Amino acid sequence: MMASFDKEQGEREGEARRTHVSAGRLRARGWPAGLVRRLLGEPDLLLGLGPHRSGPPLRLYRIERVEAAERSEEFRAATAAAARRIGAVRSAVVRAAVRRRRRGAGGNVDAEAGGGADHR
């Protein structure tokens, strides 16, 4: 009986993966969690993980709905804004690292170049 369940479950999972996108794959495609909730809402399919696997069901969204949302102006605007925020954060991190490096190298140029007495 268990082998039958496993085979059925495997077939359903295979079909769902061809026609749906998981929440994890949405993140890989650039979807923040809030945007998934706002543009896609509830998942089209909840796929249980079977009797021996723990964890929440897999949230799946129909590919057609995902692609339509990705073509929307709201999606483009939200992902562009997120990219700008990420760029600003990266720039701030680089600027802070440069300032720390300059302060740390103030009187000890050997430290930056790897010089000093503690070589192994």
C-alpha positions in Angstrom: 0.0 0.0 0.0 2.8 2.4 0.9 4.6 1.9 -2.5 1.3 2.8 -4.3 1.1 6.0 -2.3 4.7 6.9 -3.0 4.2 6.3 -6.8 1.1 8.4 -6.9 2.7 11.1 -4.9 5.7 11.1 -7.2 3.5 11.3 -10.3 1.6 14.3 -8.8 4.8 16.0 -7.9 6.3 15.5 -11.3 3.1 16.9 -13.0 3.0 19.9 -10.6 6.6 20.8 -11.2 5.9 21.0 -15.0 2.9 23.3 -14.6 3.6 25.2 -11.4 6.4 27.2 -9.7 7.2 26.8 -6.0 7.7 29.7 -3.6 11.4 28.9 -3.5 11.7 29.1 -7.3 9.8 32.4 -7.2 12.5 33.8 -4.8 15.1 32.6 -7.3 13.3 34.5 -10.0 13.5 37.7 -8.0 10.2 37.6 -6.2 10.3 39.0 -2.6 7.8 37.3 -0.2 5.6 40.4 0.1 5.2 40.7 -3.6 4.2 37.0 -3.9 1.4 37.7 -1.4 0.4 40.9 -3.1 0.4 39.9 -6.7 -0.3 36.1 -6.5 -2.2 35.7 -3.2 -2.9 32.2 -2.2 -1.1 29.3 -3.9 -2.9 27.4 -6.7 -1.8 24.1 -5.3 -0.6 22.9 -1.9 1.3 19.7 -2.3 1.7 17.6 0.8 5.0 16.1 1.5 3.8 12.5 2.2 3.3 10.6 5.4 7.0 10.3 6.3 8.3 13.8 5.6 7.7 16.6 8.0 7.2 20.3 7.2 4.6 22.4 5.6 3.1 21.6 2.3 4.8 22.9 -0.9 3.1 26.1 -2.1 2.8 26.1 -5.9 1.7 28.8 -8.3 0.5 28.2 -11.9 3.2 29.2 -14.3 0.8 31.1 -16.5 -0.3 33.3 -13.5 3.4 33.9 -12.5 4.4 34.9 -16.0 1.4 37.2 -16.3 2.3 38.9 -13.0 5.9 39.2 -14.1 4.8 41.1 -17.2 2.7 43.6 -15.1 3.9 47.1 -14.4 3.5 46.6 -10.7 6.0 43.7 -10.7 8.5 45.6 -12.8 8.2 48.7 -10.6 8.6 46.6 -7.4 11.6 44.7 -8.6 13.3 47.8 -9.9 12.8 49.5 -6.6 14.2 46.4 -4.8 17.2 46.5 -7.1 17.8 50.1 -6.3 17.6 49.4 -2.6 20.1 46.5 -2.9 22.4 48.7 -4.9 22.3 51.4 -2.3 23.0 48.9 0.5 25.9 47.5 -1.4 27.4 50.9 -2.0 27.0 51.8 1.7 28.8 48.6 2.7 31.7 49.3 0.3 32.0 52.9 1.6 32.0 51.7 5.2 34.7 49.1 4.4 36.9 51.7 2.7 36.5 54.0 5.7 37.4 51.2 8.2 40.4 50.2 6.1 41.6 53.8 5.9 41.3 54.3 9.6 43.0 51.0 10.4 45.9 51.7 8.1 46.4 55.2 9.5 49.9 54.6 10.9 50.6 51.0 10.2 51.0 50.4 6.5 52.7 47.0 7.2 49.5 45.7 8.7 47.6 46.3 5.4 50.4 44.9 3.3 50.6 41.7 5.4 53.9 42.7 7.0 54.8 42.4 10.7 56.5 39.9 13.0 53.7 37.3 13.3 54.2 35.3 10.1 53.7 31.5 10.2 
